């Protein structure tokens, strides 16, 4: 008796695609909710750079 493995591999591929899209959408929506898409989205980066410069000058 010969087995056809086409369906399990297709289902596995669709499951992988669905999980990839779900994880991508989750992190996209989470980043939007946390405020990474506004006018001040780069402020964290500049604050980190400013903190590094002030730490170098203090000692």
Backbone as a ProteinNet text record, in pm:
[ID]
protein_1_A
[PRIMARY]
XXXXXXXXXXXXXXXXXXXXXXXXXXXXXXXXXXXXXXXXXXXXXXXXXXXXXXXXXXX
[TERTIARY]
83.9	0	88.6	58.2	137.5	68.3	148	92.7	117.8	21.6	34.5	64	183.1	225.1	207.6	131.8	111.4	32.5	-76.2	-161.5	-92.7	-23	44.7	149	221.3	321.9	256.8	145.5	73.6	15	-45.2	-100.2	9.9	122.8	235.4	285.3	290.9	333.6	234.5	104.1	3.7	5.9	28.7	40.3	159.3	271.3	389.2	362.4	299.5	267.3	170.9	69.4	-25.9	42.7	126.5	197.5	292	360.1	449.6	372.2	259.6	177.4	119.5	76.8	18.7	121.6	242.8	348.2	386.8	394.9	426.8	320.2	195	86.4	82.9	110.4	112.5	216.8	339.2	444.1	421.1	362	328.1	227.8	119.8	17.6	70.1	155.1	212.8	304.6	384.9	473.7	393.7	282.4	195.9	132.9	90	27.3	128.4	253.4	356.1	409.8	369.5	404.3	526.2	561.3	678	646.8	523.7	483.6	447.9	472.6	432.6	542.6	516.7	614.3	738.4	724.3	835.6	893.2	885.1	929.6	1081.3	1155.7	1301.8	1358.2	1272.8	1321.1	1398.7	1358.1	1426.5	1570.7	1591.9	1727.1	1815.2	1763.6	1844.3	1868	1771.1	1790.8	1900.2	1904	2007.9	2145.2	2154.2	2281.4	2324.6	2229.7	2262.1	2309.2	2247.2	2289.6	2431.2	2464.7	2600.5	2702.8	2672	2766	2783.8	2677.5	2690.8	2765.4	2753.2	2825.9	2974.7	3012	3153.5	3217.8	3142.5	3198.8	3211.3	3126.2	3122.9	3249.1	3309.2	3425.9	3543.5
-117.8	0	124.5	213.9	335.2	450.5	531.2	643.6	773.5	861	992.4	1094.1	1153	1248.6	1393.2	1413.7	1549	1633.2	1581.5	1660.1	1700.7	1611.5	1656.5	1765.6	1756.3	1858.4	1991.2	1987	2109.7	2172.4	2091.3	2143	2200.9	2138.5	2188.4	2321.9	2333.2	2459	2570.9	2542.7	2644.6	2680.1	2583.4	2611.3	2703	2676.6	2761.2	2903	2916.2	3048.9	3123.7	3055	3117.3	3163.3	3078.9	3116.8	3233.8	3234.5	3346.2	3476.7	3472.4	3593.6	3637.5	3542.8	3577.1	3642.7	3588.6	3646.8	3785	3800.6	3930.7	4034.3	3999	4092.2	4124.8	4026.9	4050.3	4155.7	4138.5	4234	4369.2	4370.5	4497	4574.5	4509	4576.6	4615.7	4533	4566.6	4687.9	4695.1	4810.4	4937.3	4926	5042.9	5088.6	4995.1	5028.9	5091.4	5047	5098.6	5234.5	5285.1	5419.7	5432	5329	5335.2	5395.5	5442.8	5492.2	5639.7	5709.7	5849	5945.1	6073.9	6177.3	6169.3	6114.4	6107.2	5966.1	5890.2	5751	5738	5837.7	5832.2	5891.4	5943.2	6007.6	5912.1	5787.6	5690.6	5672.9	5666.6	5649.3	5768.3	5889.1	6006.8	6020.9	5980.9	5985.3	5886.9	5770.8	5673.1	5728.2	5792.2	5851.3	5962.2	6043.7	6150.4	6093.1	5984.9	5920.6	5866.6	5808.5	5756.5	5868.8	5983.1	6095.4	6153.6	6163.2	6219.5	6124.2	5995.1	5898.6	5904.6	5931.3	5940.6	6064.9	6171.4	6297.1	6297.7	6225.7	6233.1	6183.2	6071.7	6023.4	6112.5
0	0	0	-88.2	-102.5	-30.7	43.1	118.3	44.2	52.9	-8	101.7	97.4	200	154.8	50.1	-0.5	98.8	149.9	238.4	368	438.8	560.8	534.8	426.9	399.6	363.1	291.6	257.1	383.1	469.4	594.5	682.8	687.2	766	710.2	579.8	518.4	548.7	535.7	567.5	715.2	802	944.8	972.4	908.6	924.5	874	759.1	705.3	797.4	848.3	938.3	1066.5	1125.4	1247.7	1223.4	1110.2	1077.5	1064.6	996.3	981.6	1115	1198	1327	1417.6	1421.2	1504.8	1453.3	1322.8	1263.7	1297.8	1282.2	1314.7	1463.3	1548	1692.3	1728.1	1679	1712.5	1645.8	1527.9	1462.7	1545.4	1585.7	1665.8	1802.6	1859.2	1990.2	1979.3	1874.2	1859	1833.1	1763.9	1740.3	1871.5	1953.8	2081.2	2177.8	2173	2264.6	2222.7	2107.9	2067.9	1979.3	1907.3	1818.5	1682.7	1660.6	1530.1	1531.8	1640.5	1650.1	1608.7	1635	1601.8	1689.5	1808.5	1902.6	1912.2	1807.4	1812.1	1823.5	1778.9	1784.7	1913.7	2001	2123.3	2212.8	2217.8	2302.6	2256.6	2127.6	2074.6	2111.9	2094.7	2125.8	2275.2	2356.3	2500.5	2542.1	2478.2	2508.1	2469.2	2353.3	2311.7	2406.8	2451.9	2547.1	2679.3	2725.8	2850.2	2837.7	2723	2702.4	2707.1	2646.7	2645.9	2785.1	2861.8	2996.7	3089.5	3069.3	3151.3	3121.1	2999.2	2965	3025.6	3037.7	3088.7	3240.2	3313	3458.3	3527.8	3491.4	3568.9	3552.9
[MASK]
+++++++++++++++++++++++++++++++++++++++++++++++++++++++++++

